[in-house]
Every structure is written in structure tokens, then in C-alpha cells.
Amino acid sequence: MLSQVGHALRCPAAKFITHTLSHLCFLILLAAATFRLDEKAYPIAYNTSEVLQYRYSDDQYDSEVNVMLKATFRPENVLMTRVQICLMFWILGNSL
């Protein structure tokens, strides 16, 4: 059974498919890391009336900015995200 699987994976078509799928996974991980898809998203107002409806005082605006900055940038105690760890293992696996 195991030799049959090994023999099937030595086929040039199987090598091409596995190589292509590996690089596709890398591109998906790279896009997830680039666009920060592993983090939560904030909704965007649909029209200007929704934007103009909210009037903040300076204190509220500062607190909103601080919340958005903390959500946008990675906290100091997080060294790597899960997607970056997967990318690291993909690169290490291909370099061996």
C-alpha cells in the first residue's frame, strides 16, 4: 500500500500538482498576512450621512483614535501572529 502511494507520487503529474498546491497555499498565507485577514475587521460607513451623524467631542475622538491604533498595530507582547508562524514553517520546510 505504502509503495503504491510512493510510486503514484513519483509521477510527474502528481509532482506538478503537489508543487502547485504548495505554492498556492503559500500565496494564500502571504495574502492573509499582508491584508491581516486573521484579525477582526471594523465596518465602514456606507454613506456620508452616517459619517456626519456622529459628532465626537475631542475626548471621544482621542479615545476612538487610540482604540483604532491599538487594533491596527500589533501589541508589544505579540511576537508573531498565527499566519506568520505558518509562513515560517512553510519557508523552513521548503529550505530543507
OpenMM code with the backbone's topology and positions (N, CA, C; nanometers):
from openmm import Vec3, app, unit

residues = "MET LEU SER GLN VAL GLY HIS ALA LEU ARG CYS PRO ALA ALA LYS PHE ILE THR HIS THR LEU SER HIS LEU CYS PHE LEU ILE LEU LEU ALA ALA ALA THR PHE ARG LEU ASP GLU LYS ALA TYR PRO ILE ALA TYR ASN THR SER GLU VAL LEU GLN TYR ARG TYR SER ASP ASP GLN TYR ASP SER GLU VAL ASN VAL MET LEU LYS ALA THR PHE ARG PRO GLU ASN VAL LEU MET THR ARG VAL GLN ILE CYS LEU MET PHE TRP ILE LEU GLY ASN SER LEU".split()
positions = [
    Vec3(0.0825, -0.1198, 0.0000),
    Vec3(0.0000, 0.0000, 0.0000),
    Vec3(0.0869, 0.1262, 0.0000),
    Vec3(0.1854, 0.1290, 0.0887),
    Vec3(0.2708, 0.2477, 0.1001),
    Vec3(0.3578, 0.2651, -0.0235),
    Vec3(0.4035, 0.1547, -0.0809),
    Vec3(0.4853, 0.1661, -0.2017),
    Vec3(0.4017, 0.2131, -0.3207),
    Vec3(0.2724, 0.1792, -0.3206),
    Vec3(0.1852, 0.2262, -0.4277),
    Vec3(0.1662, 0.3774, -0.4194),
    Vec3(0.1514, 0.4291, -0.2980),
    Vec3(0.1378, 0.5742, -0.2801),
    Vec3(0.2676, 0.6436, -0.3197),
    Vec3(0.3800, 0.5880, -0.2784),
    Vec3(0.5091, 0.6441, -0.3158),
    Vec3(0.5318, 0.6419, -0.4655),
    Vec3(0.4896, 0.5335, -0.5279),
    Vec3(0.5042, 0.5236, -0.6738),
    Vec3(0.4136, 0.6253, -0.7440),
    Vec3(0.2920, 0.6457, -0.6906),
    Vec3(0.1994, 0.7419, -0.7510),
    Vec3(0.2513, 0.8843, -0.7351),
    Vec3(0.3173, 0.9135, -0.6234),
    Vec3(0.3686, 1.0484, -0.6012),
    Vec3(0.4948, 1.0776, -0.6818),
    Vec3(0.5574, 0.9748, -0.7362),
    Vec3(0.6750, 0.9966, -0.8217),
    Vec3(0.6365, 1.0336, -0.9642),
    Vec3(0.5109, 1.0205, -0.9957),
    Vec3(0.4605, 1.0555, -1.1287),
    Vec3(0.4770, 1.2060, -1.1509),
    Vec3(0.5234, 1.2488, -1.2691),
    Vec3(0.5441, 1.3921, -1.2938),
    Vec3(0.4175, 1.4762, -1.2754),
    Vec3(0.3014, 1.4206, -1.3099),
    Vec3(0.1764, 1.4962, -1.2928),
    Vec3(0.1477, 1.5187, -1.1445),
    Vec3(0.1712, 1.4168, -1.0611),
    Vec3(0.1489, 1.4314, -0.9169),
    Vec3(0.2475, 1.5309, -0.8572),
    Vec3(0.3721, 1.5270, -0.9031),
    Vec3(0.4709, 1.6234, -0.8557),
    Vec3(0.4294, 1.7660, -0.8914),
    Vec3(0.3797, 1.7846, -1.0134),
    Vec3(0.3354, 1.9170, -1.0564),
    Vec3(0.2182, 1.9658, -0.9723),
    Vec3(0.1205, 1.8783, -0.9485),
    Vec3(0.0022, 1.9173, -0.8712),
    Vec3(0.0400, 1.9512, -0.7272),
    Vec3(0.1212, 1.8682, -0.6631),
    Vec3(0.1587, 1.8963, -0.5244),
    Vec3(0.2441, 2.0227, -0.5143),
    Vec3(0.3320, 2.0445, -0.6085),
    Vec3(0.4155, 2.1646, -0.6095),
    Vec3(0.3289, 2.2895, -0.6289),
    Vec3(0.2329, 2.2806, -0.7202),
    Vec3(0.1426, 2.3933, -0.7458),
    Vec3(0.0559, 2.4228, -0.6243),
    Vec3(0.0013, 2.3189, -0.5606),
    Vec3(-0.0806, 2.3388, -0.4411),
    Vec3(0.0010, 2.3967, -0.3261),
    Vec3(0.1250, 2.3565, -0.3157),
    Vec3(0.2118, 2.4110, -0.2114),
    Vec3(0.2325, 2.5609, -0.2311),
    Vec3(0.2597, 2.6012, -0.3524),
    Vec3(0.2798, 2.7442, -0.3783),
    Vec3(0.1497, 2.8232, -0.3666),
    Vec3(0.0375, 2.7618, -0.3994),
    Vec3(-0.0915, 2.8274, -0.3810),
    Vec3(-0.1194, 2.8515, -0.2325),
    Vec3(-0.0878, 2.7528, -0.1499),
    Vec3(-0.1025, 2.7710, -0.0039),
    Vec3(-0.0124, 2.8836, 0.0458),
    Vec3(0.1087, 2.8905, -0.0068),
    Vec3(0.1999, 2.9989, 0.0317),
    Vec3(0.1415, 3.1345, -0.0064),
    Vec3(0.0859, 3.1464, -0.1265),
    Vec3(0.0276, 3.2735, -0.1688),
    Vec3(-0.0933, 3.3120, -0.0844),
    Vec3(-0.1734, 3.2145, -0.0454),
    Vec3(-0.2884, 3.2427, 0.0414),
    Vec3(-0.2409, 3.2889, 0.1780),
    Vec3(-0.1408, 3.2224, 0.2336),
    Vec3(-0.0857, 3.2651, 0.3625),
    Vec3(-0.0240, 3.4040, 0.3534),
    Vec3(0.0450, 3.4305, 0.2447),
    Vec3(0.1065, 3.5618, 0.2262),
    Vec3(0.0003, 3.6714, 0.2152),
    Vec3(-0.1082, 3.6438, 0.1443),
    Vec3(-0.2173, 3.7413, 0.1340),
    Vec3(-0.2846, 3.7619, 0.2693),
    Vec3(-0.3023, 3.6547, 0.3453),
    Vec3(-0.3625, 3.6669, 0.4783),
    Vec3(-0.2751, 3.7494, 0.5711),
    Vec3(-0.1436, 3.7331, 0.5606),
    Vec3(-0.0531, 3.8116, 0.6441),
    Vec3(-0.0475, 3.9568, 0.5985),
    Vec3(-0.0522, 3.9797, 0.4681),
    Vec3(-0.0433, 4.1148, 0.4151),
    Vec3(-0.1682, 4.1958, 0.4464),
    Vec3(-0.2840, 4.1350, 0.4266),
    Vec3(-0.4090, 4.2068, 0.4468),
    Vec3(-0.4673, 4.1858, 0.5858),
    Vec3(-0.3913, 4.1209, 0.6726),
    Vec3(-0.4305, 4.0969, 0.8123),
    Vec3(-0.5682, 4.0336, 0.8218),
    Vec3(-0.5878, 3.9257, 0.7497),
    Vec3(-0.7166, 3.8577, 0.7470),
    Vec3(-0.7433, 3.7775, 0.8738),
    Vec3(-0.6421, 3.7569, 0.9564),
    Vec3(-0.6622, 3.6815, 1.0783),
    Vec3(-0.7118, 3.7691, 1.1925),
    Vec3(-0.7254, 3.8985, 1.1699),
    Vec3(-0.7710, 3.9897, 1.2738),
    Vec3(-0.9126, 4.0346, 1.2437),
    Vec3(-0.9790, 4.0888, 1.3443),
    Vec3(-1.1172, 4.1319, 1.3234),
    Vec3(-1.1221, 4.2611, 1.2433),
    Vec3(-1.2298, 4.2776, 1.1694),
    Vec3(-1.2457, 4.3939, 1.0825),
    Vec3(-1.3440, 4.4925, 1.1447),
    Vec3(-1.3300, 4.6174, 1.1072),
    Vec3(-1.4209, 4.7213, 1.1523),
    Vec3(-1.5067, 4.7660, 1.0348),
    Vec3(-1.6371, 4.7800, 1.0578),
    Vec3(-1.7242, 4.8203, 0.9462),
    Vec3(-1.6991, 4.9644, 0.9040),
    Vec3(-1.7220, 4.9903, 0.7775),
    Vec3(-1.7047, 5.1241, 0.7215),
    Vec3(-1.8434, 5.1815, 0.6951),
    Vec3(-1.8615, 5.3107, 0.7230),
    Vec3(-1.9904, 5.3751, 0.6989),
    Vec3(-2.0226, 5.3707, 0.5507),
    Vec3(-2.1488, 5.3524, 0.5185),
    Vec3(-2.1888, 5.3359, 0.3797),
    Vec3(-2.2085, 5.4675, 0.3057),
    Vec3(-2.2523, 5.5713, 0.3743),
    Vec3(-2.2719, 5.6985, 0.3066),
    Vec3(-2.2306, 5.8137, 0.3984),
    Vec3(-2.2279, 5.9332, 0.3447),
    Vec3(-2.1780, 6.0474, 0.4223),
    Vec3(-2.2722, 6.0879, 0.5338),
    Vec3(-2.4010, 6.0584, 0.5198),
    Vec3(-2.4935, 6.0954, 0.6270),
    Vec3(-2.4627, 6.0179, 0.7543),
    Vec3(-2.4191, 5.8912, 0.7397),
    Vec3(-2.3803, 5.8144, 0.8575),
    Vec3(-2.2543, 5.8723, 0.9210),
    Vec3(-2.1650, 5.9216, 0.8396),
    Vec3(-2.0419, 5.9794, 0.8921),
    Vec3(-2.0712, 6.1103, 0.9636),
    Vec3(-2.1551, 6.1937, 0.9025),
    Vec3(-2.1858, 6.3236, 0.9605),
    Vec3(-2.2762, 6.3131, 1.0822),
    Vec3(-2.3442, 6.2019, 1.0980),
    Vec3(-2.4364, 6.1849, 1.2097),
    Vec3(-2.3619, 6.1762, 1.3428),
    Vec3(-2.2425, 6.1226, 1.3416),
    Vec3(-2.1658, 6.1077, 1.4646),
    Vec3(-2.0790, 6.2301, 1.4861),
    Vec3(-2.1022, 6.2968, 1.5934),
    Vec3(-2.0210, 6.4130, 1.6296),
    Vec3(-1.9525, 6.3801, 1.7614),
    Vec3(-1.8224, 6.3786, 1.7585),
    Vec3(-1.7451, 6.3439, 1.8766),
    Vec3(-1.6907, 6.4689, 1.9426),
    Vec3(-1.6831, 6.4607, 2.0736),
    Vec3(-1.6059, 6.5633, 2.1427),
    Vec3(-1.4590, 6.5257, 2.1274),
    Vec3(-1.3711, 6.6138, 2.1645),
    Vec3(-1.2283, 6.5858, 2.1478),
    Vec3(-1.1849, 6.4640, 2.2287),
    Vec3(-1.2409, 6.4468, 2.3482),
    Vec3(-1.2043, 6.3311, 2.4309),
    Vec3(-1.2521, 6.2009, 2.3674),
    Vec3(-1.3742, 6.2018, 2.3151),
    Vec3(-1.4253, 6.0819, 2.2493),
    Vec3(-1.3441, 6.0497, 2.1246),
    Vec3(-1.3083, 6.1520, 2.0509),
    Vec3(-1.2301, 6.1317, 1.9297),
    Vec3(-1.0935, 6.0735, 1.9628),
    Vec3(-1.0293, 6.1267, 2.0661),
    Vec3(-0.8984, 6.0740, 2.1067),
    Vec3(-0.9089, 5.9286, 2.1509),
    Vec3(-1.0136, 5.8964, 2.2250),
    Vec3(-1.0279, 5.7571, 2.2692),
    Vec3(-1.0563, 5.6650, 2.1504),
    Vec3(-1.1358, 5.7125, 2.0532),
    Vec3(-1.1618, 5.6331, 1.9329),
    Vec3(-1.0341, 5.6105, 1.8531),
    Vec3(-0.9522, 5.7138, 1.8423),
    Vec3(-0.8254, 5.7016, 1.7702),
    Vec3(-0.7349, 5.6028, 1.8409),
    Vec3(-0.7281, 5.6093, 1.9732),
    Vec3(-0.6442, 5.5157, 2.0486),
    Vec3(-0.6922, 5.3718, 2.0309),
    Vec3(-0.8227, 5.3516, 2.0322),
    Vec3(-0.8774, 5.2168, 2.0131),
    Vec3(-0.8421, 5.1654, 1.8731),
    Vec3(-0.8585, 5.2502, 1.7723),
    Vec3(-0.8274, 5.2087, 1.6350),
    Vec3(-0.6779, 5.1814, 1.6165),
    Vec3(-0.5926, 5.2630, 1.6777),
    Vec3(-0.4484, 5.2395, 1.6670),
    Vec3(-0.4078, 5.1100, 1.7353),
    Vec3(-0.4656, 5.0831, 1.8519),
    Vec3(-0.4338, 4.9584, 1.9215),
    Vec3(-0.4840, 4.8377, 1.8427),
    Vec3(-0.5960, 4.8539, 1.7727),
    Vec3(-0.6486, 4.7435, 1.6923),
    Vec3(-0.5691, 4.7251, 1.5636),
    Vec3(-0.5131, 4.8344, 1.5110),
    Vec3(-0.4410, 4.8278, 1.3847),
    Vec3(-0.3009, 4.7719, 1.4031),
    Vec3(-0.2296, 4.8209, 1.5029),
    Vec3(-0.0923, 4.7768, 1.5245),
    Vec3(-0.0890, 4.6590, 1.6200),
    Vec3(0.0081, 4.5736, 1.5996),
    Vec3(0.0229, 4.4558, 1.6832),
    Vec3(0.0689, 4.4965, 1.8223),
    Vec3(0.0114, 4.4374, 1.9270),
    Vec3(0.0559, 4.4706, 2.0622),
    Vec3(0.2021, 4.4309, 2.0831),
    Vec3(0.2636, 4.4925, 2.1801),
    Vec3(0.4061, 4.4673, 2.2056),
    Vec3(0.4322, 4.3239, 2.2501),
    Vec3(0.3358, 4.2628, 2.3189),
    Vec3(0.3603, 4.1288, 2.3730),
    Vec3(0.3396, 4.0179, 2.2694),
    Vec3(0.2916, 4.0500, 2.1486),
    Vec3(0.2731, 3.9501, 2.0436),
    Vec3(0.3932, 3.9555, 1.9507),
    Vec3(0.4709, 3.8479, 1.9503),
    Vec3(0.5900, 3.8438, 1.8670),
    Vec3(0.5549, 3.8129, 1.7217),
    Vec3(0.4737, 3.7086, 1.7013),
    Vec3(0.4330, 3.6685, 1.5660),
    Vec3(0.2872, 3.6247, 1.5693),
    Vec3(0.2169, 3.6516, 1.4610),
    Vec3(0.0787, 3.6043, 1.4506),
    Vec3(0.0785, 3.4596, 1.4029),
    Vec3(-0.0398, 3.3965, 1.4078),
    Vec3(-0.0503, 3.2559, 1.3649),
    Vec3(-0.0168, 3.2393, 1.2173),
    Vec3(-0.0586, 3.3353, 1.1367),
    Vec3(-0.0309, 3.3274, 0.9927),
    Vec3(0.1190, 3.3396, 0.9684),
    Vec3(0.1864, 3.4271, 1.0402),
    Vec3(0.3313, 3.4412, 1.0240),
    Vec3(0.4044, 3.3154, 1.0681),
    Vec3(0.3541, 3.2482, 1.1698),
    Vec3(0.4152, 3.1220, 1.2141),
    Vec3(0.3981, 3.0158, 1.1055),
    Vec3(0.2795, 3.0099, 1.0429),
    Vec3(0.2582, 2.9149, 0.9324),
    Vec3(0.3503, 2.9454, 0.8152),
    Vec3(0.3678, 3.0739, 0.7858),
    Vec3(0.4608, 3.1121, 0.6786),
    Vec3(0.6034, 3.0707, 0.7120),
    Vec3(0.6420, 3.0874, 0.8370),
    Vec3(0.7771, 3.0495, 0.8783),
    Vec3(0.7987, 2.8995, 0.8598),
    Vec3(0.7000, 2.8179, 0.8992),
    Vec3(0.7127, 2.6738, 0.8831),
    Vec3(0.7136, 2.6340, 0.7354),
    Vec3(0.6367, 2.7040, 0.6520),
    Vec3(0.6368, 2.6754, 0.5085),
    Vec3(0.7750, 2.7025, 0.4498),
    Vec3(0.8343, 2.8151, 0.4867),
    Vec3(0.9676, 2.8519, 0.4343),
    Vec3(1.0724, 2.7546, 0.4855),
    Vec3(1.0657, 2.7208, 0.6147),
    Vec3(1.1630, 2.6251, 0.6709),
    Vec3(1.1472, 2.4883, 0.6045),
    Vec3(1.0237, 2.4464, 0.5800),
    Vec3(1.0005, 2.3159, 0.5153),
    Vec3(1.0529, 2.3113, 0.3742),
    Vec3(1.0475, 2.4221, 0.3030),
    Vec3(1.0983, 2.4243, 0.1655),
    Vec3(1.2487, 2.4400, 0.1593),
    Vec3(1.3088, 2.4896, 0.2651),
    Vec3(1.4540, 2.5090, 0.2612),
    Vec3(1.5293, 2.3815, 0.3003),
    Vec3(1.4599, 2.2852, 0.3559),
    Vec3(1.5290, 2.1613, 0.3982),
    Vec3(1.5472, 2.0651, 0.2855),
] * unit.nanometer
topology = app.Topology()
chain = topology.addChain("A")
for resn in residues:
    res = topology.addResidue(resn, chain)
    for name in ("N", "CA", "C"):
        topology.addAtom(name, app.Element.getBySymbol(name[0]), res)
